Amino acid sequence: MTTRTTRIVLLTVFALATSLAGFAQLPCGVPNQIACLAWDGGSNLTASQNDTTIGGFGNFATTYQQFTFTQTWNVQSYHWVGGYFNPATQGPIGAWTLAFYDDNAGAPGNTIFSLVAGGNALETFVSNVNGFPIYVYEQDILGGFNMAPGTYWASVVPDLAFPPQWGWATATGGTGTGGFQCFFGSCAATGTDLNFAIDGTSVNSTPEPGTLIMLGTGVLGLAGTLRRKLL
């Protein structure tokens, strides 16, 4: 191999590595960011989905991520990375349910705010990782809502007919214990963190709680957490 060819190959590898490193920082870096955990760049996906198929499974999986505020913030948008599996093909998401909860002894507690928004949360393709299409999402909260200092949880659930399944991608830089999932009525810690970013502005007022009517659960038959070693 000539010196020129070697240089071109090295530059190509460097550019690819740099691009992947940049992707792995998503969804962090949003304007007015007040909290985030970056996507780890992998293809581990934890199921969260409301199956809209007629006679289907309904809201069979809800996945949550924990976070903490040390001051009062007006939360204005939520951002996350996820993808498709079972099969690994993009599906038509019709709406998202974004909800926030207080903490109940290390698990999601009472709902303090919820939002059901039509559309696919500006679903934007990021990369194909180990055969799985990965996307970044964002959901604005019109007018925002106030959250006082404390520990909280957030969940994102797409309205999506099965198949395929949608999963929230894992994060890096956290404690490794911030994720939680309810799958067909069985709820437990995931042993991972899920990526997210929150933007907002500082306020001094106290928050007012919101409300949420959660969707139902379904029956058996789908994959809860996707791991590469299971493929």
C-alpha positions as CSV (number, residue, x, y, z in Angstrom):
1,M,0.0,0.0,0.0
2,T,1.4,3.4,-1.0
3,T,1.9,6.3,1.5
4,R,-0.9,8.2,-0.2
5,T,-3.3,5.3,0.0
6,T,-2.4,4.7,3.6
7,R,-3.1,8.4,4.4
8,I,-6.5,8.2,2.7
9,V,-7.5,5.1,4.6
10,L,-6.4,6.6,7.9
11,L,-8.3,9.8,7.3
12,T,-11.4,7.8,6.4
13,V,-11.2,5.7,9.6
14,F,-10.6,8.9,11.6
15,A,-13.6,10.7,10.1
16,L,-15.8,7.6,10.8
17,A,-14.6,7.4,14.4
18,T,-15.1,11.1,14.9
19,S,-18.6,10.9,13.4
20,L,-19.6,8.0,15.7
21,A,-18.1,9.8,18.7
22,G,-20.3,12.8,17.8
23,F,-23.4,10.7,17.5
24,A,-22.7,9.1,20.9
25,Q,-23.0,12.6,22.6
26,L,-26.6,12.7,21.5
27,P,-29.1,13.9,22.8
28,C,-26.8,16.1,25.0
29,G,-25.9,19.6,23.8
30,V,-29.4,21.0,23.4
31,P,-29.9,24.8,24.0
32,N,-30.6,25.8,27.6
33,Q,-29.7,22.2,28.7
34,I,-30.3,21.6,32.4
35,A,-29.7,17.8,32.7
36,C,-28.6,15.0,30.4
37,L,-27.1,11.6,30.0
38,A,-25.5,10.9,26.6
39,W,-26.4,7.9,24.5
40,D,-23.6,5.2,24.7
41,G,-23.5,4.8,21.0
42,G,-24.7,1.1,21.2
43,S,-27.7,-0.8,20.1
44,N,-29.1,-1.9,23.5
45,L,-32.8,-0.9,23.4
46,T,-35.3,-1.2,26.2
47,A,-38.9,-1.6,25.0
48,S,-41.4,1.2,25.6
49,Q,-44.6,1.1,23.5
50,N,-48.3,1.4,23.2
51,D,-49.3,-1.1,20.5
52,T,-52.1,0.5,18.4
53,T,-52.9,-2.6,16.5
54,I,-56.7,-3.4,16.7
55,G,-56.9,-6.3,19.2
56,G,-53.2,-5.8,19.9
57,F,-51.2,-5.6,23.2
58,G,-52.0,-1.9,24.1
59,N,-49.6,-0.2,26.4
60,F,-47.5,-3.3,27.1
61,A,-44.2,-1.6,28.0
62,T,-43.3,1.7,29.7
63,T,-39.7,2.6,30.4
64,Y,-38.5,5.3,32.8
65,Q,-35.3,7.2,33.6
66,Q,-34.4,8.8,36.8
67,F,-33.0,12.3,37.2
68,T,-32.4,14.9,39.9
69,F,-32.8,18.7,40.1
70,T,-31.0,20.8,42.7
71,Q,-33.0,23.9,42.0
72,T,-36.4,24.8,40.6
73,W,-36.6,24.7,36.8
74,N,-39.2,25.5,34.2
75,V,-38.9,22.4,32.0
76,Q,-39.5,23.2,28.3
77,S,-38.5,20.2,26.3
78,Y,-37.3,16.6,26.5
79,H,-34.9,14.8,24.1
80,W,-33.9,11.2,23.7
81,V,-32.4,8.5,21.4
82,G,-34.0,5.2,20.5
83,G,-34.6,2.7,17.7
84,Y,-36.4,-0.3,16.3
85,F,-36.1,-4.0,16.7
86,N,-38.2,-7.2,16.3
87,P,-37.8,-6.5,13.3
88,A,-35.1,-3.8,12.9
89,T,-37.2,-1.6,10.6
90,Q,-38.6,1.9,11.1
91,G,-42.3,2.0,12.0
92,P,-44.9,4.8,11.7
93,I,-45.2,6.4,15.1
94,G,-48.5,8.2,15.5
95,A,-48.0,10.0,18.8
96,W,-45.9,10.1,22.0
97,T,-46.8,10.1,25.7
98,L,-44.2,12.0,27.7
99,A,-44.7,11.9,31.4
100,F,-42.9,12.9,34.6
101,Y,-43.2,11.3,38.1
102,D,-42.0,11.9,41.6
103,D,-39.8,9.3,43.3
104,N,-41.2,6.5,45.4
105,A,-38.4,4.8,47.3
106,G,-36.2,4.4,44.1
107,A,-39.1,3.7,41.7
108,P,-41.5,5.9,39.7
109,G,-44.2,7.3,41.9
110,N,-47.1,9.6,41.3
111,T,-47.5,11.4,37.9
112,I,-46.8,15.1,38.2
113,F,-47.1,16.0,34.5
114,S,-48.0,14.3,31.2
115,L,-48.3,15.2,27.6
116,V,-49.7,13.3,24.7
117,A,-48.5,14.8,21.4
118,G,-49.3,13.7,17.9
119,G,-46.6,13.0,15.4
120,N,-43.2,11.3,15.7
121,A,-41.4,13.8,17.9
122,L,-39.3,15.0,15.0
123,E,-37.8,11.6,14.5
124,T,-34.4,12.0,12.9
125,F,-32.1,9.2,11.7
126,V,-28.8,9.0,13.4
127,S,-27.1,5.8,12.3
128,N,-27.5,2.1,11.8
129,V,-25.8,0.4,14.7
130,N,-25.2,-3.4,14.6
131,G,-28.1,-3.6,12.1
132,F,-30.6,-1.5,14.2
133,P,-31.8,1.9,13.0
134,I,-31.2,4.5,15.6
135,Y,-33.0,7.9,15.8
136,V,-33.0,11.0,17.9
137,Y,-36.3,12.6,19.2
138,E,-37.4,15.9,20.8
139,Q,-40.7,16.9,22.3
140,D,-41.5,20.5,23.2
141,I,-43.6,21.3,26.3
142,L,-45.7,24.4,25.4
143,G,-45.3,27.0,28.2
144,G,-43.2,24.5,30.2
145,F,-43.9,23.4,33.7
146,N,-42.1,24.0,37.0
147,M,-40.2,21.3,38.9
148,A,-38.8,21.9,42.4
149,P,-35.5,20.4,43.6
150,G,-35.8,16.7,44.0
151,T,-35.5,13.3,42.4
152,Y,-37.9,12.5,39.5
153,W,-38.5,10.0,36.7
154,A,-39.5,10.5,33.0
155,S,-41.1,8.1,30.5
156,V,-41.5,8.2,26.8
157,V,-44.0,5.8,25.1
158,P,-44.7,5.8,21.3
159,D,-48.1,4.9,19.8
160,L,-46.8,2.3,17.3
161,A,-48.4,-0.8,15.9
162,F,-46.5,-4.0,16.6
163,P,-44.4,-5.1,14.7
164,P,-41.9,-3.6,15.0
165,Q,-41.0,-2.8,18.6
166,W,-39.5,0.5,19.7
167,G,-36.8,0.8,22.4
168,W,-35.1,3.5,24.4
169,A,-31.4,3.4,24.0
170,T,-29.0,3.1,26.9
171,A,-26.7,5.8,28.2
172,T,-23.2,6.4,29.4
173,G,-22.0,8.5,32.3
174,G,-24.7,7.7,34.8
175,T,-24.9,5.5,37.8
176,G,-26.0,2.5,35.8
177,T,-29.1,2.2,38.1
178,G,-31.4,4.9,36.8
179,G,-33.6,2.9,34.5
180,F,-36.9,1.2,35.3
181,Q,-39.4,-0.7,33.1
182,C,-42.9,-2.0,33.5
183,F,-43.4,-4.8,30.9
184,F,-46.8,-6.6,30.8
185,G,-47.5,-5.5,34.4
186,S,-44.1,-6.7,35.7
187,C,-42.0,-3.8,37.0
188,A,-38.3,-3.7,37.9
189,A,-35.1,-1.8,37.6
190,T,-33.3,-2.3,34.2
191,G,-29.8,-2.2,35.6
192,T,-29.0,0.4,33.1
193,D,-29.4,4.1,32.4
194,L,-31.4,5.5,29.5
195,N,-30.2,8.6,27.6
196,F,-32.0,11.9,27.8
197,A,-31.6,15.7,27.7
198,I,-33.8,18.3,29.3
199,D,-33.9,22.0,28.5
200,G,-35.5,24.8,30.5
201,T,-35.0,28.0,32.5
202,S,-34.4,28.8,36.1
203,V,-37.4,29.9,38.2
204,N,-38.1,30.7,41.8
205,S,-41.7,29.6,42.0
206,T,-43.0,26.2,43.2
207,P,-44.4,23.7,40.8
208,E,-48.0,22.7,40.4
209,P,-48.6,19.0,39.8
210,G,-50.1,17.7,36.5
211,T,-52.2,14.7,35.9
212,L,-52.0,11.5,33.8
213,I,-54.3,8.7,32.9
214,M,-52.0,5.8,32.1
215,L,-52.8,3.4,29.3
216,G,-53.5,-0.3,30.0
217,T,-51.2,-3.2,29.9
218,G,-51.2,-6.3,27.6
219,V,-50.2,-9.9,27.6
220,L,-47.1,-12.0,26.7
221,G,-45.2,-12.3,23.5
222,L,-42.6,-9.5,23.0
223,A,-39.1,-8.7,23.9
224,G,-38.5,-6.4,26.9
225,T,-34.9,-5.5,26.7
226,L,-32.8,-6.1,23.6
227,R,-29.2,-7.1,24.1
228,R,-26.7,-7.8,21.4
229,K,-25.8,-11.1,23.0
230,L,-29.3,-12.3,22.5
231,L,-29.2,-11.9,18.7
